[in-house]
Amino acid sequence: MRILIVDSCAYTFLGTSSFLADYPHITLQQAASPEQALPMLRGAFFDVVLVNLTHHCRCSGPFPSLADFFLLCGPARVYIYLDAPYPTSTAPIPLSGRVALMNKHGLTALLPMLTAPCQPGGFITYTNNGYLFTRQELAVIVLWIDHQKTNHQIAQQLGICGRTVYVHKRHATQKLAVRNRLEFCSLYPMLKYVIFPPAYRRLTDNPLLAYLDYDLVP
């Protein structure tokens, strides 16, 4: 098994490599950033990618290199972890069929699971055809954060009531196990590269255009 850890913290890499040293079937490599990892991902296949994206949650973006990073990860299972008080979930949160979000403290529980020669295939749980958010939740998120629309404006544009918009925002926040909308907004500039299904990602300038005729996500 080949594991790539993307983190500039030498202590995280040393701790991970020390834990995995007793498992000869595991090969561990390190990159300091997603940008530095790109040539590594082009030249080799990895089964698991552990990536620290804390920095990306503290900047507004955009981060075009993240789109290339997730694309080049291919079928690898990607675990994004944050050195932050959120998400509060003790287990990785599935963002798509192969990408999950977790708190950095979750690495302690994740590493033993990765040491088994036959990894549990269902460790990342599939939802909504592989994606965490429904089609309508994604449309609300895009109008809310990317277009800075009010609840009333979102409701008018989507043809739903304001209460439904409020509920979608609340569910989106709960799904990411964050404590408030501010934390959700801090995650979005990074997560926007993985939470949208392919039809949305092809329309990066305005993913809402795919809303009316997009059928992959219910």
WOSUL-V282741 format. One line per field, one symbol per residue. burial: + if it has 9 or more other C-alpha atoms within 8 Angstrom, else -. A space follows every 10 residues. Layout:
BEGIN
burial = ???
END
This chain:
BEGIN
burial = -++++++--- --+--++--+ -----+-+-+ ++++-+++-- +----+++++ ++++-++--- --+--+++++ -++--+++++ +++--++++- -+++++++++ ++++-+---- +-+-+----- ---+-+++-+ +++++-++++ +++++---+- ++-+++---+ ++-+++-++- -++++++++- --++++++++ --+++++-++ +-+---++-+ +--+--+-
END
